[in-house]
């Protein structure tokens, strides 16, 4: 389940458009080229720099 959450989160952060319930102020328009199916591997997701610190303690 953690792997699925990682993939969903990184995919949302990498998206550079607004579509459906996913709205970004920095990318308010829908890009038809982004509608094509995209693939993201777990290795790519784990290599993506984290916007948040990994530990909260």
PDB file of N, CA, C, O and CB in Angstrom:
ATOM      1  N   UNK A   1       0.822  -1.179   0.000  1.00  0.00           N
ATOM      2  CA  UNK A   1       0.000   0.000   0.000  1.00  0.00           C
ATOM      3  C   UNK A   1       0.877   1.258   0.000  1.00  0.00           C
ATOM      4  O   UNK A   1       0.516   2.257  -0.623  1.00  0.00           O
ATOM      5  CB  UNK A   1      -0.941  -0.010   1.205  1.00  0.00           C
ATOM      6  N   UNK A   2       2.005   1.222   0.680  1.00  0.00           N
ATOM      7  CA  UNK A   2       2.909   2.374   0.699  1.00  0.00           C
ATOM      8  C   UNK A   2       3.469   2.651  -0.692  1.00  0.00           C
ATOM      9  O   UNK A   2       3.656   3.809  -1.066  1.00  0.00           O
ATOM     10  CB  UNK A   2       4.057   2.139   1.692  1.00  0.00           C
ATOM     11  N   UNK A   3       3.736   1.605  -1.455  1.00  0.00           N
ATOM     12  CA  UNK A   3       4.253   1.788  -2.814  1.00  0.00           C
ATOM     13  C   UNK A   3       3.215   2.485  -3.687  1.00  0.00           C
ATOM     14  O   UNK A   3       3.558   3.375  -4.464  1.00  0.00           O
ATOM     15  CB  UNK A   3       4.648   0.432  -3.435  1.00  0.00           C
ATOM     16  N   UNK A   4       1.959   2.091  -3.566  1.00  0.00           N
ATOM     17  CA  UNK A   4       0.888   2.734  -4.339  1.00  0.00           C
ATOM     18  C   UNK A   4       0.753   4.201  -3.949  1.00  0.00           C
ATOM     19  O   UNK A   4       0.576   5.060  -4.814  1.00  0.00           O
ATOM     20  CB  UNK A   4      -0.453   2.003  -4.124  1.00  0.00           C
ATOM     21  N   UNK A   5       0.834   4.492  -2.660  1.00  0.00           N
ATOM     22  CA  UNK A   5       0.741   5.877  -2.192  1.00  0.00           C
ATOM     23  C   UNK A   5       1.902   6.708  -2.730  1.00  0.00           C
ATOM     24  O   UNK A   5       1.716   7.864  -3.111  1.00  0.00           O
ATOM     25  CB  UNK A   5       0.721   5.928  -0.654  1.00  0.00           C
ATOM     26  N   UNK A   6       3.091   6.126  -2.761  1.00  0.00           N
ATOM     27  CA  UNK A   6       4.257   6.825  -3.302  1.00  0.00           C
ATOM     28  C   UNK A   6       4.059   7.146  -4.774  1.00  0.00           C
ATOM     29  O   UNK A   6       4.312   8.270  -5.206  1.00  0.00           O
ATOM     30  CB  UNK A   6       5.524   5.986  -3.113  1.00  0.00           C
ATOM     31  N   UNK A   7       3.608   6.165  -5.546  1.00  0.00           N
ATOM     32  CA  UNK A   7       3.398   6.378  -6.977  1.00  0.00           C
ATOM     33  C   UNK A   7       2.337   7.443  -7.234  1.00  0.00           C
ATOM     34  O   UNK A   7       2.527   8.300  -8.098  1.00  0.00           O
ATOM     35  CB  UNK A   7       2.995   5.069  -7.652  1.00  0.00           C
ATOM     36  N   UNK A   8       1.237   7.408  -6.511  1.00  0.00           N
ATOM     37  CA  UNK A   8       0.160   8.384  -6.695  1.00  0.00           C
ATOM     38  C   UNK A   8       0.640   9.785  -6.345  1.00  0.00           C
ATOM     39  O   UNK A   8       0.363  10.738  -7.074  1.00  0.00           O
ATOM     40  CB  UNK A   8      -1.059   8.013  -5.837  1.00  0.00           C
ATOM     41  N   UNK A   9       1.354   9.914  -5.237  1.00  0.00           N
ATOM     42  CA  UNK A   9       1.832  11.226  -4.794  1.00  0.00           C
ATOM     43  C   UNK A   9       2.834  11.817  -5.770  1.00  0.00           C
ATOM     44  O   UNK A   9       2.718  12.983  -6.146  1.00  0.00           O
ATOM     45  CB  UNK A   9       2.459  11.122  -3.414  1.00  0.00           C
ATOM     46  N   UNK A  10       3.811  11.031  -6.182  1.00  0.00           N
ATOM     47  CA  UNK A  10       4.828  11.540  -7.100  1.00  0.00           C
ATOM     48  C   UNK A  10       4.208  11.863  -8.456  1.00  0.00           C
ATOM     49  O   UNK A  10       4.567  12.867  -9.071  1.00  0.00           O
ATOM     50  CB  UNK A  10       5.970  10.519  -7.265  1.00  0.00           C
ATOM     51  N   UNK A  11       3.294  11.040  -8.926  1.00  0.00           N
ATOM     52  CA  UNK A  11       2.627  11.328 -10.197  1.00  0.00           C
ATOM     53  C   UNK A  11       1.868  12.649 -10.121  1.00  0.00           C
ATOM     54  O   UNK A  11       1.886  13.430 -11.072  1.00  0.00           O
ATOM     55  CB  UNK A  11       1.668  10.185 -10.575  1.00  0.00           C
ATOM     56  N   UNK A  12       1.206  12.903  -9.005  1.00  0.00           N
ATOM     57  CA  UNK A  12       0.478  14.165  -8.836  1.00  0.00           C
ATOM     58  C   UNK A  12       1.439  15.348  -8.790  1.00  0.00           C
ATOM     59  O   UNK A  12       1.149  16.395  -9.369  1.00  0.00           O
ATOM     60  CB  UNK A  12      -0.374  14.128  -7.556  1.00  0.00           C
ATOM     61  N   UNK A  13       2.565  15.202  -8.121  1.00  0.00           N
ATOM     62  CA  UNK A  13       3.537  16.292  -8.033  1.00  0.00           C
ATOM     63  C   UNK A  13       4.196  16.579  -9.381  1.00  0.00           C
ATOM     64  O   UNK A  13       4.534  17.725  -9.677  1.00  0.00           O
ATOM     65  CB  UNK A  13       4.605  15.959  -6.999  1.00  0.00           C
ATOM     66  N   UNK A  14       4.376  15.547 -10.190  1.00  0.00           N
ATOM     67  CA  UNK A  14       5.025  15.722 -11.490  1.00  0.00           C
ATOM     68  C   UNK A  14       4.076  16.253 -12.556  1.00  0.00           C
ATOM     69  O   UNK A  14       4.528  16.758 -13.583  1.00  0.00           O
ATOM     70  CB  UNK A  14       5.613  14.413 -11.951  1.00  0.00           C
ATOM     71  N   UNK A  15       2.783  16.148 -12.334  1.00  0.00           N
ATOM     72  CA  UNK A  15       1.807  16.615 -13.325  1.00  0.00           C
ATOM     73  C   UNK A  15       1.935  18.124 -13.483  1.00  0.00           C
ATOM     74  O   UNK A  15       1.955  18.855 -12.493  1.00  0.00           O
ATOM     75  CB  UNK A  15       0.355  16.228 -12.911  1.00  0.00           C
ATOM     76  N   UNK A  16       2.022  18.587 -14.718  1.00  0.00           N
ATOM     77  CA  UNK A  16       2.159  20.017 -14.989  1.00  0.00           C
ATOM     78  C   UNK A  16       0.934  20.530 -15.733  1.00  0.00           C
ATOM     79  O   UNK A  16       1.055  21.192 -16.764  1.00  0.00           O
ATOM     80  CB  UNK A  16       3.438  20.300 -15.802  1.00  0.00           C
ATOM     81  N   UNK A  17      -0.237  20.222 -15.207  1.00  0.00           N
ATOM     82  CA  UNK A  17      -1.506  20.676 -15.765  1.00  0.00           C
ATOM     83  C   UNK A  17      -2.588  20.497 -14.717  1.00  0.00           C
ATOM     84  O   UNK A  17      -2.379  19.851 -13.690  1.00  0.00           O
ATOM     85  CB  UNK A  17      -1.860  19.902 -17.067  1.00  0.00           C
ATOM     86  N   UNK A  18      -3.747  21.079 -14.991  1.00  0.00           N
ATOM     87  CA  UNK A  18      -4.921  20.852 -14.155  1.00  0.00           C
ATOM     88  C   UNK A  18      -5.848  19.923 -14.920  1.00  0.00           C
ATOM     89  O   UNK A  18      -6.065  20.101 -16.119  1.00  0.00           O
ATOM     90  CB  UNK A  18      -5.640  22.200 -13.779  1.00  0.00           C
ATOM     91  N   UNK A  19      -6.390  18.942 -14.231  1.00  0.00           N
ATOM     92  CA  UNK A  19      -7.307  17.999 -14.886  1.00  0.00           C
ATOM     93  C   UNK A  19      -8.213  17.401 -13.825  1.00  0.00           C
ATOM     94  O   UNK A  19      -7.740  16.884 -12.813  1.00  0.00           O
ATOM     95  CB  UNK A  19      -6.527  16.874 -15.654  1.00  0.00           C
ATOM     96  N   UNK A  20      -9.522  17.473 -14.059  1.00  0.00           N
ATOM     97  CA  UNK A  20     -10.491  16.894 -13.125  1.00  0.00           C
ATOM     98  C   UNK A  20     -10.358  17.502 -11.744  1.00  0.00           C
ATOM     99  O   UNK A  20     -10.360  18.724 -11.595  1.00  0.00           O
ATOM    100  CB  UNK A  20     -10.316  15.386 -13.044  1.00  0.00           C
ATOM    101  N   UNK A  21     -10.243  16.656 -10.738  1.00  0.00           N
ATOM    102  CA  UNK A  21     -10.111  17.119  -9.363  1.00  0.00           C
ATOM    103  C   UNK A  21      -8.703  17.561  -9.005  1.00  0.00           C
ATOM    104  O   UNK A  21      -8.461  18.022  -7.889  1.00  0.00           O
ATOM    105  CB  UNK A  21     -10.538  16.042  -8.430  1.00  0.00           C
ATOM    106  N   UNK A  22      -7.783  17.427  -9.931  1.00  0.00           N
ATOM    107  CA  UNK A  22      -6.387  17.816  -9.688  1.00  0.00           C
ATOM    108  C   UNK A  22      -6.170  19.201 -10.277  1.00  0.00           C
ATOM    109  O   UNK A  22      -5.994  19.334 -11.488  1.00  0.00           O
ATOM    110  CB  UNK A  22      -5.381  16.777 -10.308  1.00  0.00           C
ATOM    111  N   UNK A  23      -6.181  20.237  -9.439  1.00  0.00           N
ATOM    112  CA  UNK A  23      -5.989  21.613  -9.904  1.00  0.00           C
ATOM    113  C   UNK A  23      -4.689  22.169  -9.348  1.00  0.00           C
ATOM    114  O   UNK A  23      -4.390  22.023  -8.163  1.00  0.00           O
ATOM    115  CB  UNK A  23      -7.179  22.509  -9.489  1.00  0.00           C
ATOM    116  N   UNK A  24      -3.922  22.807 -10.221  1.00  0.00           N
ATOM    117  CA  UNK A  24      -2.678  23.458  -9.803  1.00  0.00           C
ATOM    118  C   UNK A  24      -2.738  24.923 -10.186  1.00  0.00           C
ATOM    119  O   UNK A  24      -3.048  25.257 -11.330  1.00  0.00           O
ATOM    120  CB  UNK A  24      -1.436  22.773 -10.442  1.00  0.00           C
ATOM    121  N   UNK A  25      -2.445  25.791  -9.246  1.00  0.00           N
ATOM    122  CA  UNK A  25      -2.432  27.232  -9.536  1.00  0.00           C
ATOM    123  C   UNK A  25      -1.322  27.592 -10.515  1.00  0.00           C
ATOM    124  O   UNK A  25      -1.484  28.503 -11.327  1.00  0.00           O
ATOM    125  CB  UNK A  25      -2.264  28.037  -8.244  1.00  0.00           C
ATOM    126  N   UNK A  26      -0.195  26.885 -10.445  1.00  0.00           N
ATOM    127  CA  UNK A  26       0.919  27.188 -11.343  1.00  0.00           C
ATOM    128  C   UNK A  26       0.708  26.631 -12.748  1.00  0.00           C
ATOM    129  O   UNK A  26       1.384  27.058 -13.684  1.00  0.00           O
ATOM    130  CB  UNK A  26       2.207  26.639 -10.768  1.00  0.00           C
ATOM    131  N   UNK A  27      -0.211  25.691 -12.913  1.00  0.00           N
ATOM    132  CA  UNK A  27      -0.568  25.130 -14.219  1.00  0.00           C
ATOM    133  C   UNK A  27      -2.096  25.031 -14.295  1.00  0.00           C
ATOM    134  O   UNK A  27      -2.636  23.930 -14.189  1.00  0.00           O
ATOM    135  CB  UNK A  27       0.106  23.718 -14.440  1.00  0.00           C
ATOM    136  N   UNK A  28      -2.810  26.161 -14.478  1.00  0.00           N
ATOM    137  CA  UNK A  28      -4.274  26.139 -14.406  1.00  0.00           C
ATOM    138  C   UNK A  28      -4.972  25.533 -15.626  1.00  0.00           C
ATOM    139  O   UNK A  28      -6.152  25.191 -15.545  1.00  0.00           O
ATOM    140  CB  UNK A  28      -4.768  27.524 -14.213  1.00  0.00           C
ATOM    141  N   UNK A  29      -4.280  25.396 -16.734  1.00  0.00           N
ATOM    142  CA  UNK A  29      -4.910  24.899 -17.961  1.00  0.00           C
ATOM    143  C   UNK A  29      -4.728  23.390 -18.121  1.00  0.00           C
ATOM    144  O   UNK A  29      -3.813  22.789 -17.559  1.00  0.00           O
ATOM    145  CB  UNK A  29      -4.335  25.622 -19.177  1.00  0.00           C
ATOM    146  N   UNK A  30      -5.633  22.799 -18.911  1.00  0.00           N
ATOM    147  CA  UNK A  30      -5.523  21.386 -19.280  1.00  0.00           C
ATOM    148  C   UNK A  30      -4.678  21.292 -20.545  1.00  0.00           C
ATOM    149  O   UNK A  30      -4.873  22.063 -21.484  1.00  0.00           O
ATOM    150  CB  UNK A  30      -6.939  20.736 -19.496  1.00  0.00           C
ATOM    151  N   UNK A  31      -3.757  20.365 -20.569  1.00  0.00           N
ATOM    152  CA  UNK A  31      -2.890  20.155 -21.722  1.00  0.00           C
ATOM    153  C   UNK A  31      -3.279  18.838 -22.385  1.00  0.00           C
ATOM    154  O   UNK A  31      -3.087  17.776 -21.792  1.00  0.00           O
ATOM    155  CB  UNK A  31      -1.384  20.152 -21.305  1.00  0.00           C
ATOM    156  N   UNK A  32      -3.830  18.883 -23.619  1.00  0.00           N
ATOM    157  CA  UNK A  32      -4.260  17.644 -24.286  1.00  0.00           C
ATOM    158  C   UNK A  32      -3.141  16.614 -24.440  1.00  0.00           C
ATOM    159  O   UNK A  32      -3.409  15.412 -24.438  1.00  0.00           O
ATOM    160  CB  UNK A  32      -4.819  17.970 -25.647  1.00  0.00           C
ATOM    161  N   UNK A  33      -1.891  17.066 -24.573  1.00  0.00           N
ATOM    162  CA  UNK A  33      -0.771  16.122 -24.705  1.00  0.00           C
ATOM    163  C   UNK A  33      -0.562  15.326 -23.425  1.00  0.00           C
ATOM    164  O   UNK A  33      -0.056  14.205 -23.465  1.00  0.00           O
ATOM    165  CB  UNK A  33       0.518  16.869 -25.066  1.00  0.00           C
ATOM    166  N   UNK A  34      -0.953  15.903 -22.284  1.00  0.00           N
ATOM    167  CA  UNK A  34      -0.805  15.218 -21.004  1.00  0.00           C
ATOM    168  C   UNK A  34      -1.859  14.126 -20.817  1.00  0.00           C
ATOM    169  O   UNK A  34      -1.733  13.296 -19.916  1.00  0.00           O
ATOM    170  CB  UNK A  34      -0.891  16.221 -19.863  1.00  0.00           C
ATOM    171  N   UNK A  35      -2.891  14.118 -21.654  1.00  0.00           N
ATOM    172  CA  UNK A  35      -3.965  13.139 -21.510  1.00  0.00           C
ATOM    173  C   UNK A  35      -3.520  11.736 -21.915  1.00  0.00           C
ATOM    174  O   UNK A  35      -4.174  10.751 -21.572  1.00  0.00           O
ATOM    175  CB  UNK A  35      -5.165  13.557 -22.341  1.00  0.00           C
ATOM    176  N   UNK A  36      -2.416  11.647 -22.638  1.00  0.00           N
ATOM    177  CA  UNK A  36      -1.911  10.336 -23.040  1.00  0.00           C
ATOM    178  C   UNK A  36      -1.493   9.553 -21.807  1.00  0.00           C
ATOM    179  O   UNK A  36      -1.073  10.123 -20.800  1.00  0.00           O
ATOM    180  CB  UNK A  36      -0.725  10.475 -24.025  1.00  0.00           C
ATOM    181  N   UNK A  37      -1.615   8.260 -21.904  1.00  0.00           N
ATOM    182  CA  UNK A  37      -1.260   7.410 -20.761  1.00  0.00           C
ATOM    183  C   UNK A  37       0.215   7.579 -20.409  1.00  0.00           C
ATOM    184  O   UNK A  37       1.076   7.557 -21.289  1.00  0.00           O
ATOM    185  CB  UNK A  37      -1.570   5.925 -21.068  1.00  0.00           C
ATOM    186  N   UNK A  38       0.498   7.746 -19.138  1.00  0.00           N
ATOM    187  CA  UNK A  38       1.867   7.910 -18.647  1.00  0.00           C
ATOM    188  C   UNK A  38       2.221   6.737 -17.750  1.00  0.00           C
ATOM    189  O   UNK A  38       1.351   6.149 -17.108  1.00  0.00           O
ATOM    190  CB  UNK A  38       2.030   9.252 -17.883  1.00  0.00           C
ATOM    191  N   UNK A  39       3.486   6.405 -17.711  1.00  0.00           N
ATOM    192  CA  UNK A  39       3.949   5.343 -16.831  1.00  0.00           C
ATOM    193  C   UNK A  39       5.010   5.901 -15.895  1.00  0.00           C
ATOM    194  O   UNK A  39       5.840   6.720 -16.291  1.00  0.00           O
ATOM    195  CB  UNK A  39       4.503   4.148 -17.645  1.00  0.00           C
ATOM    196  N   UNK A  40       4.972   5.452 -14.663  1.00  0.00           N
ATOM    197  CA  UNK A  40       5.938   5.849 -13.654  1.00  0.00           C
ATOM    198  C   UNK A  40       6.303   4.598 -12.878  1.00  0.00           C
ATOM    199  O   UNK A  40       5.434   3.926 -12.322  1.00  0.00           O
ATOM    200  CB  UNK A  40       5.374   6.974 -12.713  1.00  0.00           C
ATOM    201  N   UNK A  41       7.585   4.289 -12.840  1.00  0.00           N
ATOM    202  CA  UNK A  41       8.011   3.114 -12.085  1.00  0.00           C
ATOM    203  C   UNK A  41       8.261   3.501 -10.632  1.00  0.00           C
ATOM    204  O   UNK A  41       8.461   4.673 -10.315  1.00  0.00           O
ATOM    205  CB  UNK A  41       9.283   2.488 -12.709  1.00  0.00           C
ATOM    206  N   UNK A  42       8.247   2.517  -9.769  1.00  0.00           N
ATOM    207  CA  UNK A  42       8.507   2.765  -8.355  1.00  0.00           C
ATOM    208  C   UNK A  42       9.930   3.300  -8.161  1.00  0.00           C
ATOM    209  O   UNK A  42      10.160   4.146  -7.297  1.00  0.00           O
ATOM    210  CB  UNK A  42       8.298   1.475  -7.531  1.00  0.00           C
ATOM    211  N   UNK A  43      10.878   2.813  -8.954  1.00  0.00           N
ATOM    212  CA  UNK A  43      12.259   3.305  -8.860  1.00  0.00           C
ATOM    213  C   UNK A  43      12.323   4.790  -9.210  1.00  0.00           C
ATOM    214  O   UNK A  43      13.036   5.548  -8.552  1.00  0.00           O
ATOM    215  CB  UNK A  43      13.190   2.496  -9.794  1.00  0.00           C
ATOM    216  N   UNK A  44      11.585   5.214 -10.243  1.00  0.00           N
ATOM    217  CA  UNK A  44      11.550   6.634 -10.605  1.00  0.00           C
ATOM    218  C   UNK A  44      10.902   7.461  -9.503  1.00  0.00           C
ATOM    219  O   UNK A  44      11.366   8.557  -9.190  1.00  0.00           O
ATOM    220  CB  UNK A  44      10.794   6.835 -11.925  1.00  0.00           C
ATOM    221  N   UNK A  45       9.843   6.943  -8.923  1.00  0.00           N
ATOM    222  CA  UNK A  45       9.146   7.660  -7.851  1.00  0.00           C
ATOM    223  C   UNK A  45      10.050   7.821  -6.634  1.00  0.00           C
ATOM    224  O   UNK A  45      10.079   8.884  -6.014  1.00  0.00           O
ATOM    225  CB  UNK A  45       7.855   6.921  -7.458  1.00  0.00           C
ATOM    226  N   UNK A  46      10.775   6.781  -6.298  1.00  0.00           N
ATOM    227  CA  UNK A  46      11.664   6.846  -5.126  1.00  0.00           C
ATOM    228  C   UNK A  46      12.856   7.764  -5.369  1.00  0.00           C
ATOM    229  O   UNK A  46      13.414   8.311  -4.418  1.00  0.00           O
ATOM    230  CB  UNK A  46      12.162   5.446  -4.760  1.00  0.00           C
ATOM    231  N   UNK A  47      13.253   7.942  -6.627  1.00  0.00           N
ATOM    232  CA  UNK A  47      14.377   8.822  -6.953  1.00  0.00           C
ATOM    233  C   UNK A  47      13.962  10.289  -6.987  1.00  0.00           C
ATOM    234  O   UNK A  47      14.816  11.176  -6.963  1.00  0.00           O
ATOM    235  CB  UNK A  47      14.979   8.427  -8.294  1.00  0.00           C
ATOM    236  N   UNK A  48      12.656  10.549  -7.043  1.00  0.00           N
ATOM    237  CA  UNK A  48      12.155  11.924  -7.097  1.00  0.00           C
ATOM    238  C   UNK A  48      12.464  12.621  -5.779  1.00  0.00           C
ATOM    239  O   UNK A  48      12.204  12.053  -4.719  1.00  0.00           O
ATOM    240  CB  UNK A  48      10.625  11.953  -7.388  1.00  0.00           C
ATOM    241  N   UNK A  49      13.016  13.844  -5.811  1.00  0.00           N
ATOM    242  CA  UNK A  49      13.334  14.527  -4.556  1.00  0.00           C
ATOM    243  C   UNK A  49      12.074  14.807  -3.742  1.00  0.00           C
ATOM    244  O   UNK A  49      11.083  15.307  -4.274  1.00  0.00           O
ATOM    245  CB  UNK A  49      14.078  15.835  -4.836  1.00  0.00           C
ATOM    246  N   UNK A  50      12.118  14.492  -2.484  1.00  0.00           N
ATOM    247  CA  UNK A  50      10.956  14.652  -1.610  1.00  0.00           C
ATOM    248  C   UNK A  50      10.763  16.117  -1.236  1.00  0.00           C
ATOM    249  O   UNK A  50      11.717  16.773  -0.817  1.00  0.00           O
ATOM    250  CB  UNK A  50      11.111  13.795  -0.342  1.00  0.00           C
ATOM    251  N   UNK A  51       9.532  16.651  -1.379  1.00  0.00           N
ATOM    252  CA  UNK A  51       9.286  18.033  -0.973  1.00  0.00           C
ATOM    253  C   UNK A  51       9.144  18.168   0.541  1.00  0.00           C
ATOM    254  O   UNK A  51       9.150  19.280   1.068  1.00  0.00           O
ATOM    255  CB  UNK A  51       8.036  18.561  -1.655  1.00  0.00           C
ATOM    256  N   UNK A  52       9.016  17.043   1.240  1.00  0.00           N
ATOM    257  CA  UNK A  52       8.821  17.050   2.688  1.00  0.00           C
ATOM    258  C   UNK A  52       9.924  16.232   3.342  1.00  0.00           C
ATOM    259  O   UNK A  52      10.434  15.286   2.742  1.00  0.00           O
ATOM    260  CB  UNK A  52       7.420  16.493   3.068  1.00  0.00           C
ATOM    261  N   UNK A  53      10.293  16.586   4.561  1.00  0.00           N
ATOM    262  CA  UNK A  53      11.278  15.753   5.262  1.00  0.00           C
ATOM    263  C   UNK A  53      10.721  14.360   5.507  1.00  0.00           C
ATOM    264  O   UNK A  53       9.529  14.204   5.773  1.00  0.00           O
ATOM    265  CB  UNK A  53      11.688  16.402   6.598  1.00  0.00           C
ATOM    266  N   UNK A  54      11.561  13.363   5.421  1.00  0.00           N
ATOM    267  CA  UNK A  54      11.104  11.979   5.594  1.00  0.00           C
ATOM    268  C   UNK A  54      10.729  11.671   7.030  1.00  0.00           C
ATOM    269  O   UNK A  54       9.831  10.864   7.269  1.00  0.00           O
ATOM    270  CB  UNK A  54      12.174  11.016   5.136  1.00  0.00           C
ATOM    271  N   UNK A  55      11.394  12.292   7.989  1.00  0.00           N
ATOM    272  CA  UNK A  55      11.041  12.015   9.380  1.00  0.00           C
ATOM    273  C   UNK A  55      10.289  13.207   9.958  1.00  0.00           C
ATOM    274  O   UNK A  55      10.600  14.359   9.653  1.00  0.00           O
ATOM    275  CB  UNK A  55      12.306  11.704  10.225  1.00  0.00           C
ATOM    276  N   UNK A  56       9.324  12.924  10.771  1.00  0.00           N
ATOM    277  CA  UNK A  56       8.534  13.986  11.378  1.00  0.00           C
ATOM    278  C   UNK A  56       8.903  14.165  12.843  1.00  0.00           C
ATOM    279  O   UNK A  56       8.447  15.107  13.491  1.00  0.00           O
ATOM    280  CB  UNK A  56       7.042  13.687  11.241  1.00  0.00           C
ATOM    281  N   UNK A  57       9.714  13.278  13.358  1.00  0.00           N
ATOM    282  CA  UNK A  57      10.075  13.343  14.778  1.00  0.00           C
ATOM    283  C   UNK A  57      11.150  14.364  15.042  1.00  0.00           C
ATOM    284  O   UNK A  57      11.565  14.541  16.188  1.00  0.00           O
ATOM    285  CB  UNK A  57      10.534  11.995  15.268  1.00  0.00           C
TER     286      UNK A  57
END
